[in-house]
Amino acid sequence: MSANPTFTLSDLDTRARDIFRDVVDSYLLTGQPVGSKTLALSEGRSLSPATIRAVMAELSRYGLLHSPHVSAGRVPTQAGLRLFVDGLLEIGDLSAGERQRMEARLSSAGAEPDQLLGQASAMLAGLAGGAGLVLAPESGAEEQPLRHVEFVNLDGGQALVVMVHADGRVENRIMPRPDGLLPSSLERAGNFLSARLKGRKLSEARADVLKEIAAGEAQIDAAAQALIKKGLAEWSSPSDAAKRNLIVRGQSRLLDNLEARTDVERIRQLFDDLERQEELIDLLDRAEQADGVKIFIGSENPLFSLSGSSVMIAPYRDRDQNILGALGVIGPTRLNYARVIPIMDYTATILGRLMGDK
């Protein structure tokens, strides 16, 4: 039985919630199914194995736990892990000594940005127990805030978009013109974008613009909306992503603790996924806009759905809070989320500061 998408922790009573938390905590620690006898013997537990077994069966009916083998204990499902991460996860903190060691390791990297990024990726892999990813800032000229956007009608079903950047640089691009687009719609589309992009980078404002259109709050006609959405999609096309440098370290750590043939097959599939650099770059690009660490569990991210892996991604920013790139960790779904989140947060802080100084 799959979990109801509207299912929340409030649907569980205190006893079921405590048992669910203990099952997930034990699984994340050991990777092994958890049985009722194990929980009954745990410190502070006063319930009998039979009572615990009944609660675990109920949690299984809710789609939060499942038994991988006949007569085995229970492990959390993907839906169960998501519920745990969103509602029960208690995020740890790094000690002063850990912070100092991380700072020293990155500060001692070579003078070249690639050396620093490689060191950051390797450090993430070592501390988090998975493969570390770091997406470098875009090559070439740094993206500048925009001052003005204008659309010009061209023959042959095309339109010219003129983007004037804050530093005075002018960028011209030709794009297909949606059918039925009137000259007045071109003007309104340009005015709409200019008002929302002025003083902001395109990558920073894109999500807000699309959200306003999707909510029906944009005071422009359907043809103008189509033009803007098509433009925003093309201006962030995969050809731009190809300029990004992705550094992956620690793949060998994914081979640790393999216990079954299914694990070997899962890792083989994950290695295949890691070879799909363009899709990985696109994933990190899209997650750059998140606040803090974004977590994808199993099939929540199609790229790693077959390998059943978890992906954790966070942006790193310069001193002015401009996004430079993203870093991530890939590993089994039983990653120690409470431990990895502060590691990624602090790595992003150090990396953003050091990269901003280069």
C-alpha positions in Angstrom: 0.0 0.0 0.0 1.4 3.4 -0.9 1.3 6.3 1.4 -1.5 8.8 0.9 0.1 12.0 -0.4 -1.9 14.0 2.2 -0.7 11.8 5.0 1.1 13.8 7.8 2.7 13.0 11.1 -0.5 14.3 12.9 -2.2 11.2 11.5 -0.1 9.1 13.8 -0.5 8.9 17.6 2.4 9.4 19.9 3.2 5.7 20.2 3.2 5.1 16.4 5.3 8.2 15.8 7.9 7.2 18.4 8.2 3.6 16.9 8.3 5.0 13.4 11.2 7.4 14.4 13.1 4.6 16.1 12.7 2.3 13.0 14.0 5.0 10.7 16.8 6.0 13.0 18.0 2.4 13.4 17.8 1.8 9.6 19.8 5.0 8.8 22.4 3.9 11.3 22.8 0.2 10.3 21.1 -0.2 6.9 19.4 -3.3 8.3 15.7 -4.2 8.8 14.4 -3.5 12.3 12.5 -6.1 14.2 10.0 -5.7 17.0 12.2 -7.5 19.5 15.1 -5.1 18.9 12.8 -2.2 19.6 11.3 -3.8 22.7 14.8 -4.3 24.1 15.9 -0.7 23.5 16.4 1.6 26.4 13.3 3.3 27.8 10.9 1.0 25.9 8.1 -0.5 28.0 6.1 -2.1 25.2 6.0 -5.8 24.4 7.2 -7.1 21.0 3.7 -8.1 20.1 2.4 -4.5 20.7 5.3 -3.1 18.7 4.7 -5.6 15.9 1.1 -4.5 15.7 2.1 -0.8 15.4 4.7 -1.6 12.7 2.1 -3.5 10.8 -0.2 -0.5 10.9 2.7 1.7 9.7 3.2 -0.7 6.8 -0.5 -0.4 5.9 0.0 3.4 5.8 2.8 2.8 3.3 5.6 4.1 5.6 7.3 0.8 6.3 7.8 -2.4 4.4 9.4 -5.8 4.9 12.2 -6.6 2.3 12.0 -10.3 3.1 9.5 -12.8 4.5 9.7 -12.8 8.3 12.3 -10.0 8.2 12.1 -6.7 10.1 10.9 -3.5 8.6 12.6 -0.7 6.7 11.2 2.7 5.8 9.7 3.2 2.3 10.6 6.2 0.2 7.4 7.8 1.4 8.4 7.0 5.0 11.8 8.5 4.5 10.3 11.7 3.1 7.9 12.0 6.0 10.7 11.5 8.4 13.0 14.0 6.8 10.3 16.6 6.6 8.9 16.2 10.0 11.1 14.2 12.4 14.6 14.8 11.4 16.7 16.4 14.1 19.6 18.2 12.4 22.9 18.0 14.2 25.6 20.6 14.4 29.3 20.7 13.7 31.7 21.1 16.6 34.2 24.0 16.6 37.0 21.5 15.8 35.2 20.1 12.8 34.6 23.6 11.4 38.2 24.5 11.9 39.4 21.3 10.1 37.0 21.9 7.2 38.1 25.5 6.9 41.8 24.5 7.0 41.4 21.8 4.4 39.7 24.1 1.9 41.9 27.1 2.6 45.0 24.9 1.9 43.8 24.0 -1.6 45.8 25.4 -4.5 45.4 28.9 -5.9 43.4 27.7 -8.9 39.6 27.6 -8.6 39.5 24.0 -10.0 41.8 22.9 -7.2 39.5 24.4 -4.6 36.4 22.9 -6.1 38.1 19.5 -6.4 39.1 19.7 -2.7 35.5 20.7 -1.7 34.1 17.7 -3.7 36.5 15.3 -2.1 35.9 16.6 1.4 32.2 16.3 1.0 32.6 12.7 -0.2 34.8 11.8 2.8 32.6 13.5 5.4 29.2 12.5 4.0 30.0 8.9 2.9 28.8 9.3 -0.6 30.0 10.8 -3.9 30.6 14.6 -3.7 29.6 17.0 -6.5 30.5 20.6 -7.1 29.2 22.6 -10.0 31.6 25.4 -10.9 30.5 29.0 -11.7 29.6 29.7 -15.3 32.6 30.2 -17.5 33.1 33.4 -19.4 31.7 36.8 -18.4 29.9 36.8 -15.0 26.2 37.2 -15.3 25.2 40.8 -14.8 21.9 42.3 -13.6 19.6 43.5 -16.3 18.5 47.1 -17.0 16.0 46.7 -19.8 14.4 44.0 -22.0 12.7 44.7 -25.4 11.2 42.6 -28.1 11.3 43.5 -31.8 9.1 41.9 -34.5 11.0 40.2 -37.3 9.9 38.6 -40.6 9.6 34.8 -40.9 7.8 34.2 -37.6 10.7 35.4 -35.4 11.3 38.0 -32.8 14.4 39.7 -31.6 15.0 40.2 -27.9 17.3 42.9 -26.8 18.7 42.6 -23.3 20.6 45.6 -21.9 22.7 44.7 -18.8 23.5 47.0 -15.9 27.1 47.2 -17.1 26.0 48.6 -20.5 26.5 45.3 -22.3 23.8 44.6 -24.9 22.8 41.1 -25.8 20.6 40.2 -28.8 18.9 36.9 -29.4 16.5 35.7 -32.1 13.7 33.4 -31.1 10.5 31.9 -32.6 7.4 34.2 -32.3 4.2 32.5 -31.1 1.4 32.4 -33.5 -1.1 35.3 -33.2 1.3 37.6 -31.4 0.5 41.3 -32.1 3.0 44.1 -32.0 1.2 45.5 -28.9 1.8 42.1 -27.2 5.5 42.4 -27.9 5.6 45.8 -26.2 3.7 44.6 -23.2 5.9 41.5 -22.9 9.0 43.7 -22.9 7.6 46.1 -20.4 6.5 43.3 -18.1 10.0 41.7 -18.1 11.8 45.0 -17.8 9.8 45.8 -14.6 10.6 42.5 -13.0 14.2 42.0 -14.2 15.5 45.5 -13.7 18.4 45.3 -11.2 18.3 41.5 -11.0 20.1 38.6 -12.7 18.0 36.6 -15.1 18.8 33.4 -13.2 17.6 34.9 -9.9 14.4 36.4 -11.3 13.3 33.6 -13.6 11.4 31.5 -11.0 9.5 34.6 -9.8 8.4 35.6 -13.3 7.2 32.1 -14.1 5.4 31.8 -10.8 3.5 35.1 -11.4 2.4 33.9 -14.9 1.3 30.5 -13.6 -0.7 32.1 -10.8 -2.6 34.2 -13.4 -1.4 37.5 -11.9 0.4 38.8 -14.9 -1.6 41.5 -16.6 -0.6 40.4 -20.1 -2.4 38.4 -22.8 -1.8 34.7 -23.5 0.4 35.3 -26.5 2.7 37.6 -24.5 2.9 35.0 -21.7 3.8 32.3 -24.2 6.6 34.5 -25.6 8.0 35.1 -22.2 7.9 31.5 -21.1 9.5 30.4 -24.3 12.2 33.0 -24.0 13.0 32.2 -20.4 13.3 28.5 -21.3 15.6 29.2 -24.3 17.8 31.7 -22.4 18.7 29.0 -20.0 19.1 26.2 -22.6 21.3 23.1 -22.2 23.9 24.8 -24.4 24.6 27.2 -21.5 24.8 24.3 -19.1 27.5 22.7 -21.3 29.8 25.6 -20.2 29.6 24.5 -16.6 32.3 22.3 -15.1 31.1 19.5 -12.9 33.6 17.9 -10.5 32.7 14.5 -9.0 34.8 12.8 -6.3 34.4 9.8 -4.1 32.6 7.4 -6.4 34.5 4.5 -4.8 32.8 5.2 -1.5 29.6 4.1 -3.1 31.0 0.6 -3.2 31.3 0.4 0.6 29.1 -2.0 2.6 27.6 -3.8 -0.4 25.6 -6.7 1.0 23.7 -8.2 -1.9 23.6 -8.6 -5.6 20.8 -6.0 -5.8 23.2 -3.5 -4.1 25.8 -4.2 -6.8 23.2 -3.6 -9.6 22.0 -0.4 -7.9 25.6 1.0 -7.7 26.2 0.0 -11.4 23.1 2.0 -12.3 24.3 4.9 -10.2 27.7 4.9 -11.9 25.8 5.0 -15.2 23.8 8.0 -14.0 26.9 9.8 -12.8 28.2 9.6 -16.4 25.3 11.7 -17.6 27.1 15.0 -17.0 24.7 17.3 -18.8 21.6 16.0 -16.9 23.6 16.2 -13.6 24.5 19.8 -14.4 20.9 20.6 -15.2 19.8 19.1 -11.9 22.2 21.2 -9.9 21.4 24.3 -11.9 17.7 24.0 -11.1 18.4 23.3 -7.4 20.7 26.4 -7.1 17.7 28.6 -6.4 16.7 26.6 -3.2 17.2 28.0 0.2 19.6 25.7 2.0 19.9 22.0 1.3 17.4 20.4 -1.0 16.8 16.6 -0.7 15.7 14.2 -3.4 14.9 10.7 -2.2 14.7 7.8 -4.7 12.4 8.4 -7.6 11.7 12.0 -6.5 14.5 12.8 -9.0 14.1 10.9 -12.3 17.8 10.9 -13.0 18.5 8.5 -10.1 15.2 6.8 -9.9 16.5 3.4 -11.1 19.4 3.3 -8.6 17.2 4.3 -5.7 19.7 6.9 -4.5 19.3 10.1 -2.5 20.6 13.4 -3.7 21.3 16.4 -1.5 22.1 19.7 -3.2 22.8 23.2 -1.8 23.9 26.5 -3.5 27.1 28.3 -2.6 27.1 32.1 -2.7 29.6 35.0 -2.6 29.7 37.6 0.1 26.9 39.6 -1.6 24.7 36.4 -1.7 25.0 36.0 -5.5 24.7 32.4 -6.4 28.0 31.0 -7.8 27.2 27.4 -8.2 26.0 24.3 -6.3 27.4 21.4 -4.4 25.9 18.0 -3.6 26.2 14.5 -2.2 24.8 11.4 -3.8 24.5 8.1 -1.9 22.1 5.4 -0.7 18.7 6.5 0.7 20.0 5.7 4.2 22.4 8.7 4.1 22.8 10.2 7.5 20.7 13.3 6.6 21.1 14.9 10.1 24.8 14.8 9.7 25.2 15.6 6.1 23.0 18.7 6.1 25.3 20.8 8.4 28.3 19.5 6.6 26.9 20.7 3.2 25.8 24.0 4.7 29.2 24.8 6.2 31.0 23.6 3.1 28.9 26.0 1.0 29.7 28.9 3.3 33.4 28.3 3.1 33.4 27.6 -0.6 31.3 30.7 -1.5 33.6 32.9 0.5 36.8 31.5 -1.0 35.5 31.4 -4.5 34.3 34.9 -4.2 37.8 36.1 -3.2 39.4 34.5 -6.4 
